[in-house]
């Protein structure tokens, strides 16, 4: 909104020329998101407590997690508000990429909200039926793919997969790009959801991931940097920097209340939305494979569940991990909750640095 209202006046007041710079608006989007979280965080927590929207701890989880029962959940409403409002204030709202990310945030957030509502209010332990949730996630994936096919630029670039660590290496998948979009969006959304099991774990890792994608979006949308780094140039994607910065600010603001011992959980409302948006950004800037590295901890958490379920079914009840997702395995091995979270963060930072180095290696 500020971009559309104030930048046109730069011919009269030269100071308003700063609104043309993505870095300026991204920085203020992050600060705005942080302030929204700080200002409204306590009110949201009190409101959730008043409505008695407390977390129900699963019976088969670590025994010491029983103390968390009743902690306000659905705090993802705060996260989504702190993402959407700053983006509306500071981004170019005519940008199709920004519109898609906002749609991903709201769409996936709505699925998560319904899931949380069914668990907490309607007392359905499993929440939304799995296949219904999947239909909602796939539905957005189809919309995303349809819009991508209509975006400007070279036709092959819309369905091209960039190969990390390789110079000018691209793979055109054609119609096979559709299943990739579905896998990336639904997989990332569910992976972040599975990771959200310890205080501050998922929201912290999300902040690192979106910080990396903020940098990648800026480079991809800048013709000079893209040419210098031998990466695909996609006009307009630089505006996603503003959106990603807003997510980083919102994540850090929510972490203030979600750090151990957590005063509020974001629930599926936040985790499904963040995961879906992360996958969407990766697709829009052609960094689907790099997402596997940047979001490596999310991938590890999801794989641990898949391997555990597969082993239990096909190996006569034998388990690979003491408990899945992976963070519970380390808890049962004697790591404290804080140790698991901080160590996972450290690995997440290392993976982020590895991912960013791949750009220069090209």
FIZATOR-894571 format. One record per residue (C-alpha): residue number from 1; residue in three letters; z, y, x. Coordinates in nm, 2 decimals, padded with zeros to 4 digits, m for minus. Layout:
SITE:i:aa:w:v:u
SITE:NUM:ALA:Z:Y:X
...
This chain:
SITE:i:aa:w:v:u
SITE:1:UNK:00.00:00.00:00.00
SITE:2:UNK:00.09:00.25:00.28
SITE:3:UNK:m00.24:00.17:00.45
SITE:4:UNK:m00.44:00.25:00.14
SITE:5:UNK:m00.23:00.56:00.05
SITE:6:UNK:m00.17:00.72:00.39
SITE:7:UNK:m00.44:00.62:00.62
SITE:8:UNK:m00.72:00.81:00.42
SITE:9:UNK:m00.52:01.13:00.49
SITE:10:UNK:m00.54:01.10:00.87
SITE:11:UNK:m00.82:01.35:00.87
SITE:12:UNK:m00.57:01.61:00.76
SITE:13:UNK:m00.26:01.48:00.94
SITE:14:UNK:m00.36:01.31:01.26
SITE:15:UNK:m00.02:01.14:01.29
SITE:16:UNK:m00.12:00.91:01.00
SITE:17:UNK:m00.39:00.77:01.23
SITE:18:UNK:m00.13:00.52:01.34
SITE:19:UNK:m00.18:00.33:01.02
SITE:20:UNK:m00.51:00.20:01.14
SITE:21:UNK:m00.34:00.00:01.41
SITE:22:UNK:m00.25:m00.36:01.32
SITE:23:UNK:00.03:m00.37:01.58
SITE:24:UNK:00.20:m00.07:01.43
SITE:25:UNK:00.19:m00.20:01.07
SITE:26:UNK:00.29:m00.55:01.19
SITE:27:UNK:00.60:m00.42:01.36
SITE:28:UNK:00.71:m00.23:01.06
SITE:29:UNK:00.64:m00.52:00.83
SITE:30:UNK:00.88:m00.73:01.04
SITE:31:UNK:01.14:m00.46:01.03
SITE:32:UNK:01.10:m00.41:00.66
SITE:33:UNK:01.14:m00.78:00.60
SITE:34:UNK:01.45:m00.79:00.81
SITE:35:UNK:01.61:m00.50:00.63
SITE:36:UNK:01.53:m00.66:00.29
SITE:37:UNK:01.70:m00.97:00.40
SITE:38:UNK:02.01:m00.78:00.52
SITE:39:UNK:02.04:m00.55:00.23
SITE:40:UNK:01.99:m00.80:m00.05
SITE:41:UNK:02.12:m01.12:00.12
SITE:42:UNK:02.48:m01.09:00.00
SITE:43:UNK:02.37:m01.00:m00.35
SITE:44:UNK:02.14:m01.30:m00.37
SITE:45:UNK:02.41:m01.53:m00.25
SITE:46:UNK:02.66:m01.40:m00.50
SITE:47:UNK:02.40:m01.43:m00.78
SITE:48:UNK:02.33:m01.79:m00.69
SITE:49:UNK:02.70:m01.86:m00.69
SITE:50:UNK:02.74:m01.70:m01.03
SITE:51:UNK:02.46:m01.91:m01.17
SITE:52:UNK:02.62:m02.22:m01.00
SITE:53:UNK:02.31:m02.31:m00.82
SITE:54:UNK:02.48:m02.52:m00.55
SITE:55:UNK:02.33:m02.78:m00.32
SITE:56:UNK:02.37:m03.15:m00.41
SITE:57:UNK:02.41:m03.36:m00.09
SITE:58:UNK:02.22:m03.69:m00.09
SITE:59:UNK:02.45:m03.99:m00.09
SITE:60:UNK:02.27:m04.17:00.19
SITE:61:UNK:02.29:m03.87:00.43
SITE:62:UNK:02.55:m03.82:00.72
SITE:63:UNK:02.90:m03.84:00.57
SITE:64:UNK:03.01:m03.51:00.73
SITE:65:UNK:02.74:m03.33:00.52
SITE:66:UNK:02.95:m03.38:00.21
SITE:67:UNK:03.14:m03.06:00.29
SITE:68:UNK:02.82:m02.87:00.23
SITE:69:UNK:02.80:m02.97:m00.14
SITE:70:UNK:02.81:m02.66:m00.36
SITE:71:UNK:02.66:m02.43:m00.10
SITE:72:UNK:02.42:m02.19:m00.28
SITE:73:UNK:02.06:m02.31:m00.26
SITE:74:UNK:01.72:m02.17:m00.38
SITE:75:UNK:01.78:m01.89:m00.12
SITE:76:UNK:01.41:m01.92:m00.06
SITE:77:UNK:01.37:m01.66:m00.33
SITE:78:UNK:01.51:m01.41:m00.07
SITE:79:UNK:01.27:m01.53:00.20
SITE:80:UNK:00.97:m01.51:m00.03
SITE:81:UNK:01.07:m01.16:m00.14
SITE:82:UNK:01.11:m01.05:00.22
SITE:83:UNK:00.77:m01.18:00.30
SITE:84:UNK:00.57:m01.07:00.00
SITE:85:UNK:00.70:m00.71:m00.04
SITE:86:UNK:00.65:m00.60:00.33
SITE:87:UNK:00.30:m00.75:00.33
SITE:88:UNK:00.22:m00.56:00.01
SITE:89:UNK:00.35:m00.24:00.17
SITE:90:UNK:00.19:m00.26:00.52
SITE:91:UNK:m00.11:m00.49:00.50
SITE:92:UNK:m00.47:m00.41:00.40
SITE:93:UNK:m00.46:m00.56:00.05
SITE:94:UNK:m00.84:m00.58:00.03
SITE:95:UNK:m00.84:m00.83:00.31
SITE:96:UNK:m00.93:m01.18:00.18
SITE:97:UNK:m00.73:m01.36:00.44
SITE:98:UNK:m00.41:m01.17:00.35
SITE:99:UNK:m00.48:m01.24:m00.02
SITE:100:UNK:m00.50:m01.61:00.05
SITE:101:UNK:m00.18:m01.62:00.25
SITE:102:UNK:00.00:m01.43:m00.03
SITE:103:UNK:m00.14:m01.68:m00.28
SITE:104:UNK:m00.02:m01.97:m00.06
SITE:105:UNK:00.33:m01.82:m00.04
SITE:106:UNK:00.36:m01.77:m00.42
SITE:107:UNK:00.18:m02.09:m00.52
SITE:108:UNK:00.39:m02.32:m00.29
SITE:109:UNK:00.70:m02.12:m00.36
SITE:110:UNK:00.65:m02.18:m00.73
SITE:111:UNK:00.62:m02.55:m00.67
SITE:112:UNK:00.94:m02.55:m00.46
SITE:113:UNK:01.12:m02.34:m00.72
SITE:114:UNK:01.05:m02.58:m01.00
SITE:115:UNK:01.15:m02.87:m00.78
SITE:116:UNK:01.48:m02.70:m00.69
SITE:117:UNK:01.54:m02.61:m01.06
SITE:118:UNK:01.50:m02.96:m01.17
SITE:119:UNK:01.74:m03.08:m00.90
SITE:120:UNK:02.01:m02.82:m00.94
SITE:121:UNK:02.00:m02.72:m01.30
SITE:122:UNK:01.85:m03.02:m01.48
SITE:123:UNK:02.04:m03.26:m01.24
SITE:124:UNK:01.74:m03.47:m01.15
SITE:125:UNK:01.82:m03.60:m00.80
SITE:126:UNK:01.46:m03.64:m00.71
SITE:127:UNK:01.34:m03.32:m00.86
SITE:128:UNK:00.98:m03.29:m00.94
SITE:129:UNK:00.79:m03.62:m00.95
SITE:130:UNK:00.62:m03.68:m00.61
SITE:131:UNK:00.27:m03.71:m00.74
SITE:132:UNK:00.30:m03.39:m00.95
SITE:133:UNK:00.42:m03.20:m00.65
SITE:134:UNK:00.12:m03.34:m00.45
SITE:135:UNK:m00.12:m03.24:m00.72
SITE:136:UNK:00.01:m02.89:m00.70
SITE:137:UNK:m00.03:m02.88:m00.32
SITE:138:UNK:m00.38:m03.04:m00.33
SITE:139:UNK:m00.48:m02.79:m00.60
SITE:140:UNK:m00.41:m02.50:m00.37
SITE:141:UNK:m00.59:m02.68:m00.09
SITE:142:UNK:m00.90:m02.70:m00.30
SITE:143:UNK:m00.88:m02.33:m00.39
SITE:144:UNK:m00.84:m02.24:m00.02
SITE:145:UNK:m01.14:m02.46:00.07
SITE:146:UNK:m01.36:m02.31:m00.20
SITE:147:UNK:m01.28:m01.95:m00.09
SITE:148:UNK:m01.34:m02.04:00.28
SITE:149:UNK:m01.69:m02.16:00.19
SITE:150:UNK:m01.76:m01.82:00.04
SITE:151:UNK:m01.62:m01.61:00.33
SITE:152:UNK:m01.86:m01.41:00.54
SITE:153:UNK:m01.98:m01.50:00.89
SITE:154:UNK:m02.18:m01.79:01.02
SITE:155:UNK:m02.19:m02.07:00.77
SITE:156:UNK:m02.10:m02.34:01.03
SITE:157:UNK:m01.80:m02.13:01.14
SITE:158:UNK:m01.64:m02.19:00.80
SITE:159:UNK:m01.61:m02.56:00.85
SITE:160:UNK:m01.57:m02.56:01.23
SITE:161:UNK:m01.28:m02.71:01.41
SITE:162:UNK:m01.18:m02.54:01.74
SITE:163:UNK:m01.07:m02.79:02.02
SITE:164:UNK:m00.77:m02.65:02.22
SITE:165:UNK:m00.77:m02.64:02.60
SITE:166:UNK:m01.16:m02.66:02.60
SITE:167:UNK:m01.40:m02.37:02.66
SITE:168:UNK:m01.64:m02.31:02.37
SITE:169:UNK:m01.57:m02.65:02.22
SITE:170:UNK:m01.62:m02.67:01.85
SITE:171:UNK:m01.67:m02.95:01.60
SITE:172:UNK:m01.85:m02.88:01.28
SITE:173:UNK:m01.71:m03.11:01.01
SITE:174:UNK:m01.92:m03.01:00.72
SITE:175:UNK:m01.79:m03.14:00.40
SITE:176:UNK:m01.53:m03.35:00.59
SITE:177:UNK:m01.35:m03.02:00.65
SITE:178:UNK:m01.22:m03.05:00.29
SITE:179:UNK:m00.99:m03.35:00.35
SITE:180:UNK:m00.87:m03.17:00.67
SITE:181:UNK:m00.77:m02.87:00.47
SITE:182:UNK:m00.58:m03.09:00.23
SITE:183:UNK:m00.40:m03.27:00.51
SITE:184:UNK:m00.31:m02.96:00.70
SITE:185:UNK:m00.18:m02.77:00.39
SITE:186:UNK:00.01:m03.05:00.22
SITE:187:UNK:00.12:m03.21:00.55
SITE:188:UNK:00.26:m02.88:00.69
SITE:189:UNK:00.43:m02.79:00.37
SITE:190:UNK:00.61:m03.13:00.34
SITE:191:UNK:00.69:m03.13:00.72
SITE:192:UNK:00.88:m02.80:00.70
SITE:193:UNK:01.05:m02.93:00.39
SITE:194:UNK:01.17:m03.25:00.57
SITE:195:UNK:01.29:m03.04:00.86
SITE:196:UNK:01.51:m02.82:00.64
SITE:197:UNK:01.82:m03.05:00.67
SITE:198:UNK:02.04:m02.86:00.91
SITE:199:UNK:02.18:m02.51:00.91
SITE:200:UNK:01.91:m02.28:01.06
SITE:201:UNK:01.68:m02.55:01.18
SITE:202:UNK:01.37:m02.51:00.97
SITE:203:UNK:01.39:m02.13:00.94
SITE:204:UNK:01.43:m02.09:01.31
SITE:205:UNK:01.14:m02.31:01.40
SITE:206:UNK:00.93:m02.13:01.14
SITE:207:UNK:01.01:m01.80:01.30
SITE:208:UNK:00.88:m01.93:01.64
SITE:209:UNK:00.57:m02.08:01.48
SITE:210:UNK:00.47:m01.77:01.29
SITE:211:UNK:00.54:m01.56:01.60
SITE:212:UNK:00.28:m01.77:01.78
SITE:213:UNK:00.03:m01.74:01.50
SITE:214:UNK:00.08:m01.37:01.47
SITE:215:UNK:m00.04:m01.34:01.83
SITE:216:UNK:m00.33:m01.58:01.77
SITE:217:UNK:m00.44:m01.40:01.46
SITE:218:UNK:m00.45:m01.07:01.64
SITE:219:UNK:m00.66:m01.22:01.93
SITE:220:UNK:m00.89:m01.40:01.69
SITE:221:UNK:m00.96:m01.08:01.49
SITE:222:UNK:m01.02:m00.86:01.80
SITE:223:UNK:m01.37:m00.89:01.93
SITE:224:UNK:m01.28:m00.78:02.28
SITE:225:UNK:m00.99:m01.02:02.33
SITE:226:UNK:m01.18:m01.30:02.16
SITE:227:UNK:m01.47:m01.26:02.39
SITE:228:UNK:m01.25:m01.24:02.70
SITE:229:UNK:m01.05:m01.55:02.61
SITE:230:UNK:m01.35:m01.75:02.49
SITE:231:UNK:m01.21:m01.81:02.15
SITE:232:UNK:m01.39:m01.78:01.81
SITE:233:UNK:m01.40:m01.43:01.67
SITE:234:UNK:m01.34:m01.40:01.30
SITE:235:UNK:m01.36:m01.04:01.17
SITE:236:UNK:m01.07:m00.95:00.95
SITE:237:UNK:m00.83:m01.22:01.06
SITE:238:UNK:m00.64:m00.97:01.27
SITE:239:UNK:m00.48:m00.84:00.95
SITE:240:UNK:m00.29:m01.17:00.93
SITE:241:UNK:m00.08:m01.04:01.21
SITE:242:UNK:00.09:m00.82:00.96
SITE:243:UNK:00.16:m01.11:00.73
SITE:244:UNK:00.29:m01.33:01.01
SITE:245:UNK:00.51:m01.05:01.14
SITE:246:UNK:00.66:m01.02:00.79
SITE:247:UNK:00.74:m01.39:00.79
SITE:248:UNK:00.91:m01.36:01.13
SITE:249:UNK:01.12:m01.07:01.01
SITE:250:UNK:01.21:m01.26:00.69
SITE:251:UNK:01.30:m01.57:00.88
SITE:252:UNK:01.53:m01.39:01.12
SITE:253:UNK:01.69:m01.20:00.83
SITE:254:UNK:01.76:m01.52:00.64
SITE:255:UNK:01.89:m01.69:00.96
SITE:256:UNK:02.17:m01.44:00.95
SITE:257:UNK:02.30:m01.61:00.64
SITE:258:UNK:02.17:m01.96:00.71
SITE:259:UNK:02.32:m02.00:01.06
SITE:260:UNK:02.59:m02.26:01.09
SITE:261:UNK:02.80:m02.27:00.88
SITE:262:UNK:02.54:m02.17:00.63
SITE:263:UNK:02.63:m01.95:00.34
SITE:264:UNK:02.30:m02.03:00.16
SITE:265:UNK:02.02:m02.28:00.18
SITE:266:UNK:01.66:m02.19:00.12
SITE:267:UNK:01.58:m02.51:m00.06
SITE:268:UNK:01.23:m02.63:m00.14
SITE:269:UNK:01.15:m02.28:m00.27
SITE:270:UNK:01.15:m02.15:00.08
SITE:271:UNK:01.05:m02.46:00.29
SITE:272:UNK:00.74:m02.56:00.08
SITE:273:UNK:00.62:m02.20:00.08
SITE:274:UNK:00.67:m02.14:00.45
SITE:275:UNK:00.50:m02.47:00.54
SITE:276:UNK:00.21:m02.41:00.30
SITE:277:UNK:00.16:m02.06:00.44
SITE:278:UNK:00.18:m02.18:00.80
SITE:279:UNK:m00.09:m02.44:00.73
SITE:280:UNK:m00.30:m02.18:00.56
SITE:281:UNK:m00.29:m01.93:00.85
SITE:282:UNK:m00.38:m02.21:01.09
SITE:283:UNK:m00.69:m02.30:00.88
SITE:284:UNK:m00.80:m01.94:00.84
SITE:285:UNK:m00.80:m01.86:01.21
SITE:286:UNK:m00.94:m02.21:01.31
SITE:287:UNK:m00.63:m02.33:01.49
SITE:288:UNK:m00.56:m02.64:01.29
SITE:289:UNK:m00.53:m02.87:01.60
SITE:290:UNK:m00.31:m02.61:01.78
SITE:291:UNK:m00.08:m02.62:01.48
SITE:292:UNK:00.01:m02.97:01.59
SITE:293:UNK:00.15:m02.83:01.91
SITE:294:UNK:00.30:m02.51:01.79
SITE:295:UNK:00.46:m02.69:01.50
SITE:296:UNK:00.53:m03.00:01.71
SITE:297:UNK:00.89:m03.03:01.59
SITE:298:UNK:00.77:m03.03:01.23
SITE:299:UNK:00.53:m03.30:01.32
SITE:300:UNK:00.80:m03.50:01.49
SITE:301:UNK:01.02:m03.48:01.18
SITE:302:UNK:00.75:m03.59:00.95
SITE:303:UNK:00.64:m03.87:01.17
SITE:304:UNK:01.00:m04.00:01.20
SITE:305:UNK:01.01:m04.04:00.83
SITE:306:UNK:00.67:m04.21:00.81
SITE:307:UNK:00.76:m04.45:01.09
SITE:308:UNK:01.10:m04.52:00.94
SITE:309:UNK:00.96:m04.60:00.60
SITE:310:UNK:00.67:m04.81:00.75
SITE:311:UNK:00.91:m05.01:00.97
SITE:312:UNK:01.15:m05.07:00.68
SITE:313:UNK:00.88:m05.20:00.46
SITE:314:UNK:00.67:m05.40:00.70
SITE:315:UNK:00.93:m05.53:00.94
SITE:316:UNK:01.18:m05.68:00.69
SITE:317:UNK:01.42:m05.38:00.66
SITE:318:UNK:01.43:m05.30:01.04
SITE:319:UNK:01.47:m04.94:01.13
SITE:320:UNK:01.34:m04.74:01.42
SITE:321:UNK:01.58:m04.45:01.39
SITE:322:UNK:01.95:m04.46:01.29
SITE:323:UNK:01.85:m04.22:01.01
SITE:324:UNK:01.54:m04.02:00.93
SITE:325:UNK:01.44:m03.74:00.95
SITE:326:UNK:01.48:m03.72:01.32
SITE:327:UNK:01.75:m03.45:01.33
SITE:328:UNK:01.99:m03.70:01.15
SITE:329:UNK:01.92:m03.96:01.41
SITE:330:UNK:02.05:m03.73:01.68
SITE:331:UNK:02.35:m03.64:01.47
SITE:332:UNK:02.45:m04.00:01.43
SITE:333:UNK:02.41:m04.04:01.81
SITE:334:UNK:02.69:m03.79:01.86
SITE:335:UNK:02.52:m03.45:01.88
SITE:336:UNK:02.69:m03.18:01.68
SITE:337:UNK:02.48:m03.00:01.42
SITE:338:UNK:02.47:m02.69:01.64
SITE:339:UNK:02.35:m02.89:01.94
SITE:340:UNK:02.07:m03.05:01.74
SITE:341:UNK:01.95:m02.72:01.60
SITE:342:UNK:01.96:m02.53:01.93
SITE:343:UNK:01.80:m02.81:02.13
SITE:344:UNK:01.52:m02.84:01.87
SITE:345:UNK:01.47:m02.47:01.89
SITE:346:UNK:01.44:m02.49:02.27
SITE:347:UNK:01.17:m02.76:02.24
SITE:348:UNK:01.00:m02.55:01.97
SITE:349:UNK:00.99:m02.25:02.21
SITE:350:UNK:00.85:m02.47:02.49
SITE:351:UNK:00.58:m02.60:02.26
SITE:352:UNK:00.50:m02.24:02.16
SITE:353:UNK:00.45:m02.14:02.52
SITE:354:UNK:00.24:m02.45:02.59
SITE:355:UNK:00.02:m02.35:02.29
SITE:356:UNK:m00.03:m01.99:02.41
SITE:357:UNK:m00.11:m02.11:02.76
SITE:358:UNK:m00.40:m02.32:02.61
SITE:359:UNK:m00.57:m01.99:02.51
SITE:360:UNK:m00.59:m01.87:02.86
SITE:361:UNK:m00.70:m02.21:03.00
SITE:362:UNK:m01.01:m02.18:02.79
